[in-house]
């Protein structure tokens, strides 16, 4: 399927999810993540969930990272140039929702993209080759292209893989893994 069709389909699938299914799926994904060989790194980038869009509840992953005493990095979006600034999440970090409903840090200690070891990537759909469909603005592709080549990119999805996403372009950055409530997909070559 093409990106636009998948975007519509998976937004609808999310809308139809019960809050209980969303919460259970989010917890199962965080438990699946514990099976991955990623826990020796230092800097982990995590998105904060847009609850109105029924995104995966990343609070469970936040708790794991905090419990493992990792450096947690969160982002602030700049819609003028489709870029993101990344900040260390600290106990005193003030989080506010922007006008699009995205929870973001007000300010803080900025962390360059090339210092981040692991990125948990939001998505609407993904395929068996590790390609993903997001909301279509390109924020994450721009961000991921600035990370080191060895930075591990992990998609988080409440749904299983599509066979193939039609219309993937060169600037689309593929995932290394995608984790669902029931499976870990590995795309590393």
C-alpha positions in Angstrom: 0.0 0.0 0.0 1.1 3.6 -0.5 1.9 5.9 2.4 -1.2 8.1 2.1 -3.5 5.0 2.2 -1.6 3.5 5.1 -1.7 6.8 7.0 -5.5 7.0 6.7 -5.9 3.3 7.6 -3.7 3.3 10.7 -5.1 6.6 12.0 -8.5 4.9 11.9 -7.3 1.7 13.5 -5.9 3.8 16.4 -9.1 5.7 16.8 -10.9 2.3 17.2 -8.6 1.1 19.9 -10.0 1.0 23.4 -8.0 2.8 26.1 -7.5 -0.6 27.7 -6.1 -2.2 24.5 -3.8 0.8 24.1 -2.5 0.6 27.6 -2.0 -3.2 27.5 -0.3 -3.0 24.1 2.0 -0.2 25.4 3.0 -2.3 28.4 3.6 -5.4 26.2 5.8 -3.4 23.9 7.9 -2.1 26.8 8.3 -5.7 28.1 9.4 -6.8 24.6 12.0 -4.0 24.5 13.8 -5.7 27.5 14.7 -8.6 25.2 16.7 -6.4 22.8 20.5 -6.1 23.2 20.3 -2.3 23.6 20.8 -1.7 27.3 24.5 -0.9 27.4 24.2 2.5 25.7 24.0 5.9 27.4 21.8 8.2 25.5 18.2 7.1 24.6 15.8 9.3 22.7 12.2 8.8 23.5 9.1 10.6 22.1 6.5 11.7 24.6 3.0 10.4 23.6 0.4 12.5 22.0 -2.5 11.0 23.9 -5.2 12.5 21.6 -3.7 10.5 18.7 -3.7 7.3 20.8 0.1 6.9 20.4 1.8 4.2 22.4 2.1 5.2 26.1 5.8 5.7 26.4 5.6 6.2 30.2 6.5 2.5 30.6 9.6 2.9 28.6 10.5 6.1 30.5 10.2 4.1 33.7 12.6 1.4 32.4 15.1 4.0 31.2 14.9 5.8 34.6 15.3 2.5 36.5 18.4 1.7 34.4 19.8 5.2 35.1 20.1 6.1 31.4 20.3 9.6 29.9 16.8 10.2 28.4 16.6 12.7 25.6 13.3 14.3 24.4 12.7 16.7 21.6 11.1 20.0 20.7 9.8 20.5 17.1 10.4 23.5 14.9 7.6 23.5 12.3 9.3 26.3 10.3 12.2 24.1 9.1 11.0 20.6 10.1 13.8 20.2 12.6 14.0 19.0 16.1 16.1 20.2 19.1 16.9 17.5 21.7 17.1 18.0 25.4 18.2 15.9 28.4 15.1 15.0 30.5 15.8 15.9 34.1 13.7 15.9 37.2 13.1 19.7 36.8 12.4 19.7 33.1 9.2 21.6 32.4 7.0 19.8 29.7 4.2 21.7 27.8 2.1 20.7 24.9 2.6 22.7 21.8 -0.3 23.9 19.6 -0.3 20.5 17.8 -0.7 18.6 21.1 2.9 17.4 21.2 4.4 17.3 24.7 7.8 19.1 24.6 10.4 20.5 27.0 10.3 24.2 27.4 14.1 24.4 27.6 17.1 22.6 29.1 20.4 21.0 28.3 20.6 20.5 24.6 22.1 17.2 23.3 23.3 17.0 19.7 21.8 14.2 17.5 25.1 12.6 17.0 25.5 11.8 20.7 22.3 9.7 20.8 22.8 6.0 20.8 19.2 4.6 20.6 16.1 6.3 19.1 12.6 5.0 19.8 10.7 6.1 16.7 6.9 6.8 16.6 5.1 5.6 13.5 1.6 4.8 12.1 2.7 1.7 10.1 5.8 -0.2 9.0 6.7 -2.9 6.6 8.7 -6.1 6.6 11.8 -4.2 5.3 11.9 -1.7 8.1 10.3 1.2 6.3 7.8 3.3 8.2 5.0 5.7 7.7 4.7 8.6 10.2 2.5 11.7 10.0 4.1 12.8 6.8 6.0 15.9 7.8 9.5 14.3 7.8 10.7 15.4 11.3 12.1 12.0 12.2 13.7 11.3 8.8 15.5 14.7 9.2 16.5 13.9 12.8 17.6 10.3 12.0 19.7 11.5 9.1 21.8 13.6 11.6 22.4 10.7 13.9 25.5 8.5 13.7 25.2 5.5 11.3 25.5 3.1 14.2 22.6 4.8 16.2 20.0 2.1 16.6 16.5 3.1 15.4 13.6 1.2 17.0 10.0 1.7 15.8 7.2 1.1 18.2 3.9 -0.1 16.8 0.6 -1.5 18.3 0.1 -3.2 14.9 2.0 -5.8 13.0 4.0 -5.2 9.8 2.6 -4.5 6.4 4.1 -6.5 3.5 5.5 -3.5 1.7 5.1 0.3 1.8 4.9 1.6 -1.8 6.6 5.0 -2.5 9.6 4.8 -0.2 12.1 7.5 -1.2 15.9 7.9 -0.6 15.4 10.3 2.3 13.2 7.8 4.2 15.4 6.4 7.0 14.8 2.7 7.7 14.5 1.1 11.2 16.8 -1.4 12.7 14.0 -2.9 14.7 10.3 -2.6 15.2 8.7 -3.8 18.4 5.0 -4.7 18.6 3.1 -6.2 21.6 3.6 -9.7 20.1 6.8 -9.6 18.0 10.3 -8.1 17.6 11.1 -7.4 13.9 14.8 -7.1 13.1 15.9 -5.4 9.9 19.6 -5.2 10.6 21.6 -6.4 7.7 
